[in-house]
Amino acid sequence: MRQFPWPHPIIAREGWPFLGIAVIAAMFADAWLGSFFSGLLWVAAIFVLQFFRDPPRVGSVDPDDVLSPADGRIVAIEQCEDAYADRQALKISVFMNVFNVHSNRMPVAGRIEKVDYFSGSFVNAALDKASLENERNAVVIRDPQGRLVTAVQIAGLIARRILCYVQPGDELDRASRYGFIRFGSRVDVYLPLDARPQVTVGQIVKATSTVLARLEPQGA
């Protein structure tokens, strides 16, 4: 386990415009609208502050460990088709509510093989059909041993913006920050079929700190 370096303050850069607007609105209400409305707006500002928090994390450095790319709750562990990498895979799904950290981090170190964006609907991200019907962005990663891991950011009922900062050919370390989803969402992780889950459905997980699964060494 080690502390991973973090490239920015504890508040995600995506949140500063929202936080600035919320604080200015609350200050305006203090001066012109009275304590009731200003109180509501200060509560909203506190919500924005907690939503966009983005703390550093401690996690495993074992290359066979797949780290959770997001905070949230495990809602699915199943074998299914990984259409993004054209294979059968083990899928582990993490559902994020509005109180979770929404910064997304790399589950493994490796090279970005593919980035695919798909427009779609905005059903509740906790539902299985969200994996196929919702707006989503898939990142296919090949680790140094040649194993493929696919991480799919999925917009939810409230989320309306998926941000992804990587492109094919990029080389990233494990736990590197690669994207952000605003206001409630889900991340599906597709793994080789012989991967061994280290979590259970219903478990609360934290990005980087929780090991989702262990990969079998290549050639084992």
C-alpha positions, 0 to 999 in steps of 0.5 A: 500500500502506498500514498499516490501523489495527487496533482491538485488541491482536495477540491476537483478543478471541475468544481471551482466554477460551480463553487464560485457561483454558489458562494457568490449567490449565497453572499448576494442573498446575505445582503439582499434576500434575508437569512432564510434564502441565504441559508438555503444557498449556503447549504447548496454551496456546502453540497457543491463543496462536498460533491467536488471533493477529490482527496488523495488515496492510499492503495495497493501497488500490486500489478495484479490488483485491480483498483476501484476507479470510483467511490460507491456501492457494488451493484453487479458482479457478473459474466457478460459481453464486453462489447468495447473490447470484443470479448466475454468478461467479468463485469463489476459495477460501482454505483455512485450517488450524489454524496460520493467522490466523483473523480475517476481513477485508473484501475490498473497501470497501462496503455490506453487502447481505445476511447469510445463515447456513446450518447444515450438516455439517463435512466437510474444508473443503479439499474442493469440496463444503464450499462447499455442504454445510458450515455457512456464513455468506455476506456480500454486499457492494456496493462504491462502484461498484456491483460485488458481492463475496460472502464466505462463511465456511465451517466445516471438519472441526474448526471449530464456530463461525462468528462474523460481526459485520456486518448488512445496511446496515453500511458498512465499509472494506476490511480491516475486521475482520468475523468469525472462524472457530474452528479450521480453515475456509475462505472462498469469495469470489465475484466478477464474471465479468470479475474477473482473478485475481491468485493461483494454486491452491496459493498461500499468501495472507495476509488484506489483504496479498494481492490475490486479483483485480482488478475491472473498473471499472464501465462499462469 
